[in-house]
Amino acid sequence: MKMYIIDAENRTFREAENTGLESLQGVVDGHIETAFNFPNDDCVYVNEEGLYQGYQFGFMIKGAHQPFMGNGVVVGSNPRTGDDADVKMSLPELQAQVTFLSLQDMRRMYGVGALNYKKIIATKTNKKIKKTLKKKKA
């Protein structure tokens, strides 16, 4: 099945063959997590622990609730079965919706200078993680 790779480290996109879970995990360098669903049923997978891997690169998708650290992969999906399918959007359509980010870009977006980005993202996007960080700090 056709998929697109969002190579945030090299700030490039490319088409590739989705041969199953291992190919998706190879792209994101770990366990996958659905990060964003497009209206056409295409979805973006990222490393489920991407915020904690220390990546210096990431990307933002127009309409997404947060930026994503690390690389991503876009696949199509069958809404009736939930199975992966060929990606439906064109590569230029994807490129128009993605903005690549460095760690410095992320810090500027959240206006926090030199603070630890793990804490920034956690406190901005997940109250449960925010509480955990406070407990560890205490």
N, C-alpha and C positions, 0 to 999 in steps of 0.2 A: 504494500500500500504506500502511496505517496505521502510524504510528510515534509515539513519545512523545519530547518534548524535555525534557531536564533543564536548565533555565535556572538555573545556579548563581549567576550574577551577580545576578539578580533574585529568586532563591530561589522559583521557580515551576515548574510543570509544565504542559505543554499537548500536545494531540494535533495532529498535522500529517500531511501526505501525503508519503510517501517516494517521490520521483520518480526516484531513482537516486543514483549516487555524488556528483554535484554538490550535491544537496540535503543529503546527510549531511555533506559537507565544509563546506558553508555554516554548518551548525549549530555545528560544533566549531571553525570558523575555521582549517582546515588539513587535512592528510592524516589519514585515520581509522586507528584501530587498535582491534582488539577488546580491551576492557578486562575484561569479565566476561561469563560465560555463566550464565544462570539454568537451573535444572533442566528447565523447560518448553521449552527451546531458544530463548527470547528472549535477545538479547545486547545489550550496551552498547558503543557506540563512543565514543571520545574522541579528542582531538587527539593524535597520536603524539608530538608534542613539547611537550605541555602543561606538563610540568615546567620547561621552559626558556623559556616565553613570558612569564613574569613576572605571570601571573594572580594576582589578589588574592582569588580565590574558587574553590571546588571543592566536591566532595561525596564521601561515603562510602556504599557499599552494604553492607548486612549480608552477611557471609560473604566479602567481597572481600579480597584480599591487601594492599591499600593504598588510600589515598584518591586521588582523581583531581582534578587542577587543570583549571579551565575548565568548559565546558558538556559535556553528554553527550547521546546519542541512543539510544533503545531501539527495536530492531526485532525482528521475529520471524525465524526462520530455518528452512529446510527441511533437516533433518539428513541426508537422502539426497543432496542436491545441493549444499548449502552456500549456496544462494541466499537472499537476503532474502525475507521474507514479512510478512504482517500480524502486528503484535505480538499476542501471545496474552493476556498478563495485562491486568487492568483497571488504569486509572489509579490508583484507590485502593490497589490491591495494590502498585504501584510506589512510591507516596508513602510507604507504611508501611515500605519498605525503604531509603529514602534519607535521609541526614542531610546538610544543607548545611554547608559549612565556609568560614570566612574564613582568610586567611593566619595570623592570630593564633590561631585555633582549631588550625590545623595545628601551629603552634609549641608550643602547650600540650600537644597530644597526644603530641608527641615529647620534651617536657620540655627544650627547648633555648633558651628565651628569645629573644634577638635574633639568633641565627645565621642565615645565608643558607639559605632553605628549599630551594633547589636541592641544596645539599650534604646537607641533612638527609634528603631523600627518597632521594637517590642512595645514601647510605651505609646507609639502612635497607632498601632494596629490591633493590639490584643491585650485587653485588660488582665487576663489571666497571667500572661507572661510578665506584665508589669508588676503584678503582685509578687510573683516568684522572684524577680530581680530585687525588689525591695527587701524581701526576707533574707536573701543571700547577702545583701549589702549590710544588713543590721547585725 
